[in-house]
């Protein structure tokens, strides 16, 4: 009888993981590029970092990056490069949405991303 309960208990986490993977893979290429690049650059400066994105509208995604060692959350809005007011060599451009994200824009490799803010 115990074996019968094992399979439903295993199926639920697998279904959640599959849904999460499918949802994440639906993000456009420019969002995936931003997640990978920013996660890498932040990891260089601050230690292990994980970035995840949610869609705001057709041309804007909210990306939240968590620096694992300090439990800090950095929030950005990611746009496709063709929506930038000035040209960009990447497939995306970003705007810092909170103080930690604004500070990160000046750290090490992050300066190369030319992250904007609502103050500028």
Phi and psi restraints in degrees (range 20) as a CNS / XPLOR table:
assign (resid 1 and name C) (resid 2 and name N)
       (resid 2 and name CA) (resid 2 and name C) 1.0 -67.1 20.0 2
assign (resid 2 and name N) (resid 2 and name CA)
       (resid 2 and name C) (resid 3 and name N) 1.0 -29.6 20.0 2
assign (resid 2 and name C) (resid 3 and name N)
       (resid 3 and name CA) (resid 3 and name C) 1.0 -65.9 20.0 2
assign (resid 3 and name N) (resid 3 and name CA)
       (resid 3 and name C) (resid 4 and name N) 1.0 -31.5 20.0 2
assign (resid 3 and name C) (resid 4 and name N)
       (resid 4 and name CA) (resid 4 and name C) 1.0 -63.6 20.0 2
assign (resid 4 and name N) (resid 4 and name CA)
       (resid 4 and name C) (resid 5 and name N) 1.0 -38.6 20.0 2
assign (resid 4 and name C) (resid 5 and name N)
       (resid 5 and name CA) (resid 5 and name C) 1.0 -76.6 20.0 2
assign (resid 5 and name N) (resid 5 and name CA)
       (resid 5 and name C) (resid 6 and name N) 1.0 -23.4 20.0 2
assign (resid 5 and name C) (resid 6 and name N)
       (resid 6 and name CA) (resid 6 and name C) 1.0 -63.6 20.0 2
assign (resid 6 and name N) (resid 6 and name CA)
       (resid 6 and name C) (resid 7 and name N) 1.0 -43.7 20.0 2
assign (resid 6 and name C) (resid 7 and name N)
       (resid 7 and name CA) (resid 7 and name C) 1.0 -66.8 20.0 2
assign (resid 7 and name N) (resid 7 and name CA)
       (resid 7 and name C) (resid 8 and name N) 1.0 -45.1 20.0 2
assign (resid 7 and name C) (resid 8 and name N)
       (resid 8 and name CA) (resid 8 and name C) 1.0 -63.1 20.0 2
assign (resid 8 and name N) (resid 8 and name CA)
       (resid 8 and name C) (resid 9 and name N) 1.0 -36.3 20.0 2
assign (resid 8 and name C) (resid 9 and name N)
       (resid 9 and name CA) (resid 9 and name C) 1.0 -67.2 20.0 2
assign (resid 9 and name N) (resid 9 and name CA)
       (resid 9 and name C) (resid 10 and name N) 1.0 -32.9 20.0 2
assign (resid 9 and name C) (resid 10 and name N)
       (resid 10 and name CA) (resid 10 and name C) 1.0 -78.1 20.0 2
assign (resid 10 and name N) (resid 10 and name CA)
       (resid 10 and name C) (resid 11 and name N) 1.0 -34.7 20.0 2
assign (resid 10 and name C) (resid 11 and name N)
       (resid 11 and name CA) (resid 11 and name C) 1.0 -66.0 20.0 2
assign (resid 11 and name N) (resid 11 and name CA)
       (resid 11 and name C) (resid 12 and name N) 1.0 -38.0 20.0 2
assign (resid 11 and name C) (resid 12 and name N)
       (resid 12 and name CA) (resid 12 and name C) 1.0 -63.0 20.0 2
assign (resid 12 and name N) (resid 12 and name CA)
       (resid 12 and name C) (resid 13 and name N) 1.0 -52.2 20.0 2
assign (resid 12 and name C) (resid 13 and name N)
       (resid 13 and name CA) (resid 13 and name C) 1.0 -62.8 20.0 2
assign (resid 13 and name N) (resid 13 and name CA)
       (resid 13 and name C) (resid 14 and name N) 1.0 -35.0 20.0 2
assign (resid 13 and name C) (resid 14 and name N)
       (resid 14 and name CA) (resid 14 and name C) 1.0 -65.6 20.0 2
assign (resid 14 and name N) (resid 14 and name CA)
       (resid 14 and name C) (resid 15 and name N) 1.0 -40.3 20.0 2
assign (resid 14 and name C) (resid 15 and name N)
       (resid 15 and name CA) (resid 15 and name C) 1.0 -65.4 20.0 2
assign (resid 15 and name N) (resid 15 and name CA)
       (resid 15 and name C) (resid 16 and name N) 1.0 -41.4 20.0 2
assign (resid 15 and name C) (resid 16 and name N)
       (resid 16 and name CA) (resid 16 and name C) 1.0 -63.5 20.0 2
assign (resid 16 and name N) (resid 16 and name CA)
       (resid 16 and name C) (resid 17 and name N) 1.0 -44.2 20.0 2
assign (resid 16 and name C) (resid 17 and name N)
       (resid 17 and name CA) (resid 17 and name C) 1.0 -62.8 20.0 2
assign (resid 17 and name N) (resid 17 and name CA)
       (resid 17 and name C) (resid 18 and name N) 1.0 -42.0 20.0 2
assign (resid 17 and name C) (resid 18 and name N)
       (resid 18 and name CA) (resid 18 and name C) 1.0 -65.0 20.0 2
assign (resid 18 and name N) (resid 18 and name CA)
       (resid 18 and name C) (resid 19 and name N) 1.0 -41.7 20.0 2
assign (resid 18 and name C) (resid 19 and name N)
       (resid 19 and name CA) (resid 19 and name C) 1.0 -63.5 20.0 2
assign (resid 19 and name N) (resid 19 and name CA)
       (resid 19 and name C) (resid 20 and name N) 1.0 -44.5 20.0 2
assign (resid 19 and name C) (resid 20 and name N)
       (resid 20 and name CA) (resid 20 and name C) 1.0 -62.0 20.0 2
assign (resid 20 and name N) (resid 20 and name CA)
       (resid 20 and name C) (resid 21 and name N) 1.0 -44.3 20.0 2
assign (resid 20 and name C) (resid 21 and name N)
       (resid 21 and name CA) (resid 21 and name C) 1.0 -62.4 20.0 2
assign (resid 21 and name N) (resid 21 and name CA)
       (resid 21 and name C) (resid 22 and name N) 1.0 -43.9 20.0 2
assign (resid 21 and name C) (resid 22 and name N)
       (resid 22 and name CA) (resid 22 and name C) 1.0 -63.9 20.0 2
assign (resid 22 and name N) (resid 22 and name CA)
       (resid 22 and name C) (resid 23 and name N) 1.0 -45.5 20.0 2
assign (resid 22 and name C) (resid 23 and name N)
       (resid 23 and name CA) (resid 23 and name C) 1.0 -60.8 20.0 2
assign (resid 23 and name N) (resid 23 and name CA)
       (resid 23 and name C) (resid 24 and name N) 1.0 -45.5 20.0 2
assign (resid 23 and name C) (resid 24 and name N)
       (resid 24 and name CA) (resid 24 and name C) 1.0 -64.4 20.0 2
assign (resid 24 and name N) (resid 24 and name CA)
       (resid 24 and name C) (resid 25 and name N) 1.0 -35.7 20.0 2
assign (resid 24 and name C) (resid 25 and name N)
       (resid 25 and name CA) (resid 25 and name C) 1.0 -73.1 20.0 2
assign (resid 25 and name N) (resid 25 and name CA)
       (resid 25 and name C) (resid 26 and name N) 1.0 -11.8 20.0 2
assign (resid 25 and name C) (resid 26 and name N)
       (resid 26 and name CA) (resid 26 and name C) 1.0 -80.8 20.0 2
assign (resid 26 and name N) (resid 26 and name CA)
       (resid 26 and name C) (resid 27 and name N) 1.0 -7.9 20.0 2
assign (resid 26 and name C) (resid 27 and name N)
       (resid 27 and name CA) (resid 27 and name C) 1.0 -67.5 20.0 2
assign (resid 27 and name N) (resid 27 and name CA)
       (resid 27 and name C) (resid 28 and name N) 1.0 143.1 20.0 2
assign (resid 27 and name C) (resid 28 and name N)
       (resid 28 and name CA) (resid 28 and name C) 1.0 -63.5 20.0 2
assign (resid 28 and name N) (resid 28 and name CA)
       (resid 28 and name C) (resid 29 and name N) 1.0 162.4 20.0 2
assign (resid 28 and name C) (resid 29 and name N)
       (resid 29 and name CA) (resid 29 and name C) 1.0 -57.3 20.0 2
assign (resid 29 and name N) (resid 29 and name CA)
       (resid 29 and name C) (resid 30 and name N) 1.0 -40.7 20.0 2
assign (resid 29 and name C) (resid 30 and name N)
       (resid 30 and name CA) (resid 30 and name C) 1.0 -63.9 20.0 2
assign (resid 30 and name N) (resid 30 and name CA)
       (resid 30 and name C) (resid 31 and name N) 1.0 -31.5 20.0 2
assign (resid 30 and name C) (resid 31 and name N)
       (resid 31 and name CA) (resid 31 and name C) 1.0 -72.6 20.0 2
assign (resid 31 and name N) (resid 31 and name CA)
       (resid 31 and name C) (resid 32 and name N) 1.0 -43.2 20.0 2
assign (resid 31 and name C) (resid 32 and name N)
       (resid 32 and name CA) (resid 32 and name C) 1.0 -61.7 20.0 2
assign (resid 32 and name N) (resid 32 and name CA)
       (resid 32 and name C) (resid 33 and name N) 1.0 -41.3 20.0 2
assign (resid 32 and name C) (resid 33 and name N)
       (resid 33 and name CA) (resid 33 and name C) 1.0 -59.9 20.0 2
assign (resid 33 and name N) (resid 33 and name CA)
       (resid 33 and name C) (resid 34 and name N) 1.0 -44.6 20.0 2
assign (resid 33 and name C) (resid 34 and name N)
       (resid 34 and name CA) (resid 34 and name C) 1.0 -63.2 20.0 2
assign (resid 34 and name N) (resid 34 and name CA)
       (resid 34 and name C) (resid 35 and name N) 1.0 -44.8 20.0 2
assign (resid 34 and name C) (resid 35 and name N)
       (resid 35 and name CA) (resid 35 and name C) 1.0 -59.4 20.0 2
assign (resid 35 and name N) (resid 35 and name CA)
       (resid 35 and name C) (resid 36 and name N) 1.0 -46.8 20.0 2
assign (resid 35 and name C) (resid 36 and name N)
       (resid 36 and name CA) (resid 36 and name C) 1.0 -65.7 20.0 2
assign (resid 36 and name N) (resid 36 and name CA)
       (resid 36 and name C) (resid 37 and name N) 1.0 -47.4 20.0 2
assign (resid 36 and name C) (resid 37 and name N)
       (resid 37 and name CA) (resid 37 and name C) 1.0 -66.1 20.0 2
assign (resid 37 and name N) (resid 37 and name CA)
       (resid 37 and name C) (resid 38 and name N) 1.0 -48.5 20.0 2
assign (resid 37 and name C) (resid 38 and name N)
       (resid 38 and name CA) (resid 38 and name C) 1.0 -66.3 20.0 2
assign (resid 38 and name N) (resid 38 and name CA)
       (resid 38 and name C) (resid 39 and name N) 1.0 -41.9 20.0 2
assign (resid 38 and name C) (resid 39 and name N)
       (resid 39 and name CA) (resid 39 and name C) 1.0 -59.6 20.0 2
assign (resid 39 and name N) (resid 39 and name CA)
       (resid 39 and name C) (resid 40 and name N) 1.0 -43.0 20.0 2
assign (resid 39 and name C) (resid 40 and name N)
       (resid 40 and name CA) (resid 40 and name C) 1.0 -64.9 20.0 2
assign (resid 40 and name N) (resid 40 and name CA)
       (resid 40 and name C) (resid 41 and name N) 1.0 -48.3 20.0 2
assign (resid 40 and name C) (resid 41 and name N)
       (resid 41 and name CA) (resid 41 and name C) 1.0 -65.3 20.0 2
assign (resid 41 and name N) (resid 41 and name CA)
       (resid 41 and name C) (resid 42 and name N) 1.0 -42.4 20.0 2
assign (resid 41 and name C) (resid 42 and name N)
       (resid 42 and name CA) (resid 42 and name C) 1.0 -66.5 20.0 2
assign (resid 42 and name N) (resid 42 and name CA)
       (resid 42 and name C) (resid 43 and name N) 1.0 -37.1 20.0 2
assign (resid 42 and name C) (resid 43 and name N)
       (resid 43 and name CA) (resid 43 and name C) 1.0 -62.6 20.0 2
assign (resid 43 and name N) (resid 43 and name CA)
       (resid 43 and name C) (resid 44 and name N) 1.0 -37.2 20.0 2
assign (resid 43 and name C) (resid 44 and name N)
       (resid 44 and name CA) (resid 44 and name C) 1.0 -60.9 20.0 2
assign (resid 44 and name N) (resid 44 and name CA)
       (resid 44 and name C) (resid 45 and name N) 1.0 -42.0 20.0 2
assign (resid 44 and name C) (resid 45 and name N)
       (resid 45 and name CA) (resid 45 and name C) 1.0 -85.6 20.0 2
assign (resid 45 and name N) (resid 45 and name CA)
       (resid 45 and name C) (resid 46 and name N) 1.0 -39.1 20.0 2
assign (resid 45 and name C) (resid 46 and name N)
       (resid 46 and name CA) (resid 46 and name C) 1.0 -119.9 20.0 2
assign (resid 46 and name N) (resid 46 and name CA)
       (resid 46 and name C) (resid 47 and name N) 1.0 -7.9 20.0 2
assign (resid 46 and name C) (resid 47 and name N)
       (resid 47 and name CA) (resid 47 and name C) 1.0 105.0 20.0 2
assign (resid 47 and name N) (resid 47 and name CA)
       (resid 47 and name C) (resid 48 and name N) 1.0 -175.3 20.0 2
assign (resid 47 and name C) (resid 48 and name N)
       (resid 48 and name CA) (resid 48 and name C) 1.0 -50.6 20.0 2
assign (resid 48 and name N) (resid 48 and name CA)
       (resid 48 and name C) (resid 49 and name N) 1.0 131.3 20.0 2
assign (resid 48 and name C) (resid 49 and name N)
       (resid 49 and name CA) (resid 49 and name C) 1.0 -137.5 20.0 2
assign (resid 49 and name N) (resid 49 and name CA)
       (resid 49 and name C) (resid 50 and name N) 1.0 143.3 20.0 2
assign (resid 49 and name C) (resid 50 and name N)
       (resid 50 and name CA) (resid 50 and name C) 1.0 -127.0 20.0 2
assign (resid 50 and name N) (resid 50 and name CA)
       (resid 50 and name C) (resid 51 and name N) 1.0 129.8 20.0 2
assign (resid 50 and name C) (resid 51 and name N)
       (resid 51 and name CA) (resid 51 and name C) 1.0 -116.0 20.0 2
assign (resid 51 and name N) (resid 51 and name CA)
       (resid 51 and name C) (resid 52 and name N) 1.0 135.8 20.0 2
assign (resid 51 and name C) (resid 52 and name N)
       (resid 52 and name CA) (resid 52 and name C) 1.0 -134.6 20.0 2
assign (resid 52 and name N) (resid 52 and name CA)
       (resid 52 and name C) (resid 53 and name N) 1.0 148.6 20.0 2
assign (resid 52 and name C) (resid 53 and name N)
       (resid 53 and name CA) (resid 53 and name C) 1.0 -126.6 20.0 2
assign (resid 53 and name N) (resid 53 and name CA)
       (resid 53 and name C) (resid 54 and name N) 1.0 149.4 20.0 2
assign (resid 53 and name C) (resid 54 and name N)
       (resid 54 and name CA) (resid 54 and name C) 1.0 -129.0 20.0 2
assign (resid 54 and name N) (resid 54 and name CA)
       (resid 54 and name C) (resid 55 and name N) 1.0 144.8 20.0 2
assign (resid 54 and name C) (resid 55 and name N)
       (resid 55 and name CA) (resid 55 and name C) 1.0 -78.7 20.0 2
assign (resid 55 and name N) (resid 55 and name CA)
       (resid 55 and name C) (resid 56 and name N) 1.0 129.8 20.0 2
assign (resid 55 and name C) (resid 56 and name N)
       (resid 56 and name CA) (resid 56 and name C) 1.0 -88.7 20.0 2
assign (resid 56 and name N) (resid 56 and name CA)
       (resid 56 and name C) (resid 57 and name N) 1.0 -56.1 20.0 2
assign (resid 56 and name C) (resid 57 and name N)
       (resid 57 and name CA) (resid 57 and name C) 1.0 -148.9 20.0 2
assign (resid 57 and name N) (resid 57 and name CA)
       (resid 57 and name C) (resid 58 and name N) 1.0 -167.2 20.0 2
assign (resid 57 and name C) (resid 58 and name N)
       (resid 58 and name CA) (resid 58 and name C) 1.0 -60.9 20.0 2
assign (resid 58 and name N) (resid 58 and name CA)
       (resid 58 and name C) (resid 59 and name N) 1.0 -30.2 20.0 2
assign (resid 58 and name C) (resid 59 and name N)
       (resid 59 and name CA) (resid 59 and name C) 1.0 -122.9 20.0 2
assign (resid 59 and name N) (resid 59 and name CA)
       (resid 59 and name C) (resid 60 and name N) 1.0 18.7 20.0 2
assign (resid 59 and name C) (resid 60 and name N)
       (resid 60 and name CA) (resid 60 and name C) 1.0 -146.2 20.0 2
assign (resid 60 and name N) (resid 60 and name CA)
       (resid 60 and name C) (resid 61 and name N) 1.0 135.6 20.0 2
assign (resid 60 and name C) (resid 61 and name N)
       (resid 61 and name CA) (resid 61 and name C) 1.0 -127.1 20.0 2
assign (resid 61 and name N) (resid 61 and name CA)
       (resid 61 and name C) (resid 62 and name N) 1.0 140.0 20.0 2
assign (resid 61 and name C) (resid 62 and name N)
       (resid 62 and name CA) (resid 62 and name C) 1.0 -89.5 20.0 2
assign (resid 62 and name N) (resid 62 and name CA)
       (resid 62 and name C) (resid 63 and name N) 1.0 124.8 20.0 2
assign (resid 62 and name C) (resid 63 and name N)
       (resid 63 and name CA) (resid 63 and name C) 1.0 -116.2 20.0 2
assign (resid 63 and name N) (resid 63 and name CA)
       (resid 63 and name C) (resid 64 and name N) 1.0 125.9 20.0 2
assign (resid 63 and name C) (resid 64 and name N)
       (resid 64 and name CA) (resid 64 and name C) 1.0 -114.0 20.0 2
assign (resid 64 and name N) (resid 64 and name CA)
       (resid 64 and name C) (resid 65 and name N) 1.0 126.8 20.0 2
assign (resid 64 and name C) (resid 65 and name N)
       (resid 65 and name CA) (resid 65 and name C) 1.0 -114.6 20.0 2
assign (resid 65 and name N) (resid 65 and name CA)
       (resid 65 and name C) (resid 66 and name N) 1.0 128.8 20.0 2
assign (resid 65 and name C) (resid 66 and name N)
       (resid 66 and name CA) (resid 66 and name C) 1.0 -108.9 20.0 2
assign (resid 66 and name N) (resid 66 and name CA)
       (resid 66 and name C) (resid 67 and name N) 1.0 123.8 20.0 2
assign (resid 66 and name C) (resid 67 and name N)
       (resid 67 and name CA) (resid 67 and name C) 1.0 -84.2 20.0 2
assign (resid 67 and name N) (resid 67 and name CA)
       (resid 67 and name C) (resid 68 and name N) 1.0 110.9 20.0 2
assign (resid 67 and name C) (resid 68 and name N)
       (resid 68 and name CA) (resid 68 and name C) 1.0 -63.3 20.0 2
assign (resid 68 and name N) (resid 68 and name CA)
       (resid 68 and name C) (resid 69 and name N) 1.0 -41.4 20.0 2
assign (resid 68 and name C) (resid 69 and name N)
       (resid 69 and name CA) (resid 69 and name C) 1.0 -70.9 20.0 2
assign (resid 69 and name N) (resid 69 and name CA)
       (resid 69 and name C) (resid 70 and name N) 1.0 -27.9 20.0 2
assign (resid 69 and name C) (resid 70 and name N)
       (resid 70 and name CA) (resid 70 and name C) 1.0 -110.4 20.0 2
assign (resid 70 and name N) (resid 70 and name CA)
       (resid 70 and name C) (resid 71 and name N) 1.0 -3.4 20.0 2
assign (resid 70 and name C) (resid 71 and name N)
       (resid 71 and name CA) (resid 71 and name C) 1.0 59.0 20.0 2
assign (resid 71 and name N) (resid 71 and name CA)
       (resid 71 and name C) (resid 72 and name N) 1.0 26.6 20.0 2
assign (resid 71 and name C) (resid 72 and name N)
       (resid 72 and name CA) (resid 72 and name C) 1.0 -87.8 20.0 2
assign (resid 72 and name N) (resid 72 and name CA)
       (resid 72 and name C) (resid 73 and name N) 1.0 141.3 20.0 2
assign (resid 72 and name C) (resid 73 and name N)
       (resid 73 and name CA) (resid 73 and name C) 1.0 -110.7 20.0 2
assign (resid 73 and name N) (resid 73 and name CA)
       (resid 73 and name C) (resid 74 and name N) 1.0 126.1 20.0 2
assign (resid 73 and name C) (resid 74 and name N)
       (resid 74 and name CA) (resid 74 and name C) 1.0 -111.0 20.0 2
assign (resid 74 and name N) (resid 74 and name CA)
       (resid 74 and name C) (resid 75 and name N) 1.0 131.9 20.0 2
assign (resid 74 and name C) (resid 75 and name N)
       (resid 75 and name CA) (resid 75 and name C) 1.0 -118.6 20.0 2
assign (resid 75 and name N) (resid 75 and name CA)
       (resid 75 and name C) (resid 76 and name N) 1.0 132.3 20.0 2
assign (resid 75 and name C) (resid 76 and name N)
       (resid 76 and name CA) (resid 76 and name C) 1.0 -132.7 20.0 2
assign (resid 76 and name N) (resid 76 and name CA)
       (resid 76 and name C) (resid 77 and name N) 1.0 159.4 20.0 2
assign (resid 76 and name C) (resid 77 and name N)
       (resid 77 and name CA) (resid 77 and name C) 1.0 -111.1 20.0 2
assign (resid 77 and name N) (resid 77 and name CA)
       (resid 77 and name C) (resid 78 and name N) 1.0 131.9 20.0 2
assign (resid 77 and name C) (resid 78 and name N)
       (resid 78 and name CA) (resid 78 and name C) 1.0 -110.1 20.0 2
assign (resid 78 and name N) (resid 78 and name CA)
       (resid 78 and name C) (resid 79 and name N) 1.0 131.1 20.0 2
assign (resid 78 and name C) (resid 79 and name N)
       (resid 79 and name CA) (resid 79 and name C) 1.0 -123.3 20.0 2
assign (resid 79 and name N) (resid 79 and name CA)
       (resid 79 and name C) (resid 80 and name N) 1.0 155.2 20.0 2
assign (resid 79 and name C) (resid 80 and name N)
       (resid 80 and name CA) (resid 80 and name C) 1.0 -69.6 20.0 2
assign (resid 80 and name N) (resid 80 and name CA)
       (resid 80 and name C) (resid 81 and name N) 1.0 151.9 20.0 2
assign (resid 80 and name C) (resid 81 and name N)
       (resid 81 and name CA) (resid 81 and name C) 1.0 -57.0 20.0 2
assign (resid 81 and name N) (resid 81 and name CA)
       (resid 81 and name C) (resid 82 and name N) 1.0 -32.8 20.0 2
assign (resid 81 and name C) (resid 82 and name N)
       (resid 82 and name CA) (resid 82 and name C) 1.0 -70.9 20.0 2
assign (resid 82 and name N) (resid 82 and name CA)
       (resid 82 and name C) (resid 83 and name N) 1.0 -7.7 20.0 2
assign (resid 82 and name C) (resid 83 and name N)
       (resid 83 and name CA) (resid 83 and name C) 1.0 -97.1 20.0 2
assign (resid 83 and name N) (resid 83 and name CA)
       (resid 83 and name C) (resid 84 and name N) 1.0 -1.2 20.0 2
assign (resid 83 and name C) (resid 84 and name N)
       (resid 84 and name CA) (resid 84 and name C) 1.0 -72.1 20.0 2
assign (resid 84 and name N) (resid 84 and name CA)
       (resid 84 and name C) (resid 85 and name N) 1.0 144.1 20.0 2
assign (resid 84 and name C) (resid 85 and name N)
       (resid 85 and name CA) (resid 85 and name C) 1.0 -71.8 20.0 2
assign (resid 85 and name N) (resid 85 and name CA)
       (resid 85 and name C) (resid 86 and name N) 1.0 -28.5 20.0 2
assign (resid 85 and name C) (resid 86 and name N)
       (resid 86 and name CA) (resid 86 and name C) 1.0 -122.0 20.0 2
assign (resid 86 and name N) (resid 86 and name CA)
       (resid 86 and name C) (resid 87 and name N) 1.0 157.3 20.0 2
assign (resid 86 and name C) (resid 87 and name N)
       (resid 87 and name CA) (resid 87 and name C) 1.0 -61.7 20.0 2
assign (resid 87 and name N) (resid 87 and name CA)
       (resid 87 and name C) (resid 88 and name N) 1.0 150.0 20.0 2
assign (resid 87 and name C) (resid 88 and name N)
       (resid 88 and name CA) (resid 88 and name C) 1.0 -138.3 20.0 2
assign (resid 88 and name N) (resid 88 and name CA)
       (resid 88 and name C) (resid 89 and name N) 1.0 141.2 20.0 2
assign (resid 88 and name C) (resid 89 and name N)
       (resid 89 and name CA) (resid 89 and name C) 1.0 -78.2 20.0 2
assign (resid 89 and name N) (resid 89 and name CA)
       (resid 89 and name C) (resid 90 and name N) 1.0 -6.3 20.0 2
assign (resid 89 and name C) (resid 90 and name N)
       (resid 90 and name CA) (resid 90 and name C) 1.0 -100.1 20.0 2
assign (resid 90 and name N) (resid 90 and name CA)
       (resid 90 and name C) (resid 91 and name N) 1.0 174.2 20.0 2
assign (resid 90 and name C) (resid 91 and name N)
       (resid 91 and name CA) (resid 91 and name C) 1.0 -83.0 20.0 2
assign (resid 91 and name N) (resid 91 and name CA)
       (resid 91 and name C) (resid 92 and name N) 1.0 -1.4 20.0 2
assign (resid 91 and name C) (resid 92 and name N)
       (resid 92 and name CA) (resid 92 and name C) 1.0 -145.6 20.0 2
assign (resid 92 and name N) (resid 92 and name CA)
       (resid 92 and name C) (resid 93 and name N) 1.0 163.0 20.0 2
assign (resid 92 and name C) (resid 93 and name N)
       (resid 93 and name CA) (resid 93 and name C) 1.0 -138.3 20.0 2
assign (resid 93 and name N) (resid 93 and name CA)
       (resid 93 and name C) (resid 94 and name N) 1.0 158.6 20.0 2
assign (resid 93 and name C) (resid 94 and name N)
       (resid 94 and name CA) (resid 94 and name C) 1.0 -132.7 20.0 2
assign (resid 94 and name N) (resid 94 and name CA)
       (resid 94 and name C) (resid 95 and name N) 1.0 155.7 20.0 2
assign (resid 94 and name C) (resid 95 and name N)
       (resid 95 and name CA) (resid 95 and name C) 1.0 -125.3 20.0 2
assign (resid 95 and name N) (resid 95 and name CA)
       (resid 95 and name C) (resid 96 and name N) 1.0 130.8 20.0 2
assign (resid 95 and name C) (resid 96 and name N)
       (resid 96 and name CA) (resid 96 and name C) 1.0 -75.3 20.0 2
assign (resid 96 and name N) (resid 96 and name CA)
       (resid 96 and name C) (resid 97 and name N) 1.0 132.4 20.0 2
assign (resid 96 and name C) (resid 97 and name N)
       (resid 97 and name CA) (resid 97 and name C) 1.0 -107.0 20.0 2
assign (resid 97 and name N) (resid 97 and name CA)
       (resid 97 and name C) (resid 98 and name N) 1.0 -13.4 20.0 2
assign (resid 97 and name C) (resid 98 and name N)
       (resid 98 and name CA) (resid 98 and name C) 1.0 -137.8 20.0 2
assign (resid 98 and name N) (resid 98 and name CA)
       (resid 98 and name C) (resid 99 and name N) 1.0 172.1 20.0 2
assign (resid 98 and name C) (resid 99 and name N)
       (resid 99 and name CA) (resid 99 and name C) 1.0 -59.9 20.0 2
assign (resid 99 and name N) (resid 99 and name CA)
       (resid 99 and name C) (resid 100 and name N) 1.0 -44.5 20.0 2
assign (resid 99 and name C) (resid 100 and name N)
       (resid 100 and name CA) (resid 100 and name C) 1.0 -61.9 20.0 2
assign (resid 100 and name N) (resid 100 and name CA)
       (resid 100 and name C) (resid 101 and name N) 1.0 -38.3 20.0 2
assign (resid 100 and name C) (resid 101 and name N)
       (resid 101 and name CA) (resid 101 and name C) 1.0 -67.0 20.0 2
assign (resid 101 and name N) (resid 101 and name CA)
       (resid 101 and name C) (resid 102 and name N) 1.0 -39.0 20.0 2
assign (resid 101 and name C) (resid 102 and name N)
       (resid 102 and name CA) (resid 102 and name C) 1.0 -63.5 20.0 2
assign (resid 102 and name N) (resid 102 and name CA)
       (resid 102 and name C) (resid 103 and name N) 1.0 -42.2 20.0 2
assign (resid 102 and name C) (resid 103 and name N)
       (resid 103 and name CA) (resid 103 and name C) 1.0 -65.6 20.0 2
assign (resid 103 and name N) (resid 103 and name CA)
       (resid 103 and name C) (resid 104 and name N) 1.0 -37.5 20.0 2
assign (resid 103 and name C) (resid 104 and name N)
       (resid 104 and name CA) (resid 104 and name C) 1.0 -66.2 20.0 2
assign (resid 104 and name N) (resid 104 and name CA)
       (resid 104 and name C) (resid 105 and name N) 1.0 -26.2 20.0 2
assign (resid 104 and name C) (resid 105 and name N)
       (resid 105 and name CA) (resid 105 and name C) 1.0 -62.6 20.0 2
assign (resid 105 and name N) (resid 105 and name CA)
       (resid 105 and name C) (resid 106 and name N) 1.0 -18.1 20.0 2
assign (resid 105 and name C) (resid 106 and name N)
       (resid 106 and name CA) (resid 106 and name C) 1.0 -103.1 20.0 2
assign (resid 106 and name N) (resid 106 and name CA)
       (resid 106 and name C) (resid 107 and name N) 1.0 5.7 20.0 2
assign (resid 106 and name C) (resid 107 and name N)
       (resid 107 and name CA) (resid 107 and name C) 1.0 -95.4 20.0 2
assign (resid 107 and name N) (resid 107 and name CA)
       (resid 107 and name C) (resid 108 and name N) 1.0 127.4 20.0 2
assign (resid 107 and name C) (resid 108 and name N)
       (resid 108 and name CA) (resid 108 and name C) 1.0 37.4 20.0 2
assign (resid 108 and name N) (resid 108 and name CA)
       (resid 108 and name C) (resid 109 and name N) 1.0 -118.8 20.0 2
assign (resid 108 and name C) (resid 109 and name N)
       (resid 109 and name CA) (resid 109 and name C) 1.0 -68.3 20.0 2
assign (resid 109 and name N) (resid 109 and name CA)
       (resid 109 and name C) (resid 110 and name N) 1.0 -22.7 20.0 2
assign (resid 109 and name C) (resid 110 and name N)
       (resid 110 and name CA) (resid 110 and name C) 1.0 -61.1 20.0 2
assign (resid 110 and name N) (resid 110 and name CA)
       (resid 110 and name C) (resid 111 and name N) 1.0 -25.2 20.0 2
assign (resid 110 and name C) (resid 111 and name N)
       (resid 111 and name CA) (resid 111 and name C) 1.0 -61.2 20.0 2
assign (resid 111 and name N) (resid 111 and name CA)
       (resid 111 and name C) (resid 112 and name N) 1.0 -26.5 20.0 2
assign (resid 111 and name C) (resid 112 and name N)
       (resid 112 and name CA) (resid 112 and name C) 1.0 -72.4 20.0 2
assign (resid 112 and name N) (resid 112 and name CA)
       (resid 112 and name C) (resid 113 and name N) 1.0 -12.0 20.0 2
assign (resid 112 and name C) (resid 113 and name N)
       (resid 113 and name CA) (resid 113 and name C) 1.0 -87.5 20.0 2
assign (resid 113 and name N) (resid 113 and name CA)
       (resid 113 and name C) (resid 114 and name N) 1.0 -9.2 20.0 2
assign (resid 113 and name C) (resid 114 and name N)
       (resid 114 and name CA) (resid 114 and name C) 1.0 48.5 20.0 2
assign (resid 114 and name N) (resid 114 and name CA)
       (resid 114 and name C) (resid 115 and name N) 1.0 56.7 20.0 2
assign (resid 114 and name C) (resid 115 and name N)
       (resid 115 and name CA) (resid 115 and name C) 1.0 -73.5 20.0 2
assign (resid 115 and name N) (resid 115 and name CA)
       (resid 115 and name C) (resid 116 and name N) 1.0 129.8 20.0 2
assign (resid 115 and name C) (resid 116 and name N)
       (resid 116 and name CA) (resid 116 and name C) 1.0 -87.5 20.0 2
assign (resid 116 and name N) (resid 116 and name CA)
       (resid 116 and name C) (resid 117 and name N) 1.0 173.2 20.0 2
assign (resid 116 and name C) (resid 117 and name N)
       (resid 117 and name CA) (resid 117 and name C) 1.0 -142.5 20.0 2
assign (resid 117 and name N) (resid 117 and name CA)
       (resid 117 and name C) (resid 118 and name N) 1.0 168.3 20.0 2
assign (resid 117 and name C) (resid 118 and name N)
       (resid 118 and name CA) (resid 118 and name C) 1.0 -75.9 20.0 2
assign (resid 118 and name N) (resid 118 and name CA)
       (resid 118 and name C) (resid 119 and name N) 1.0 -13.3 20.0 2
assign (resid 118 and name C) (resid 119 and name N)
       (resid 119 and name CA) (resid 119 and name C) 1.0 -81.6 20.0 2
assign (resid 119 and name N) (resid 119 and name CA)
       (resid 119 and name C) (resid 120 and name N) 1.0 -21.4 20.0 2
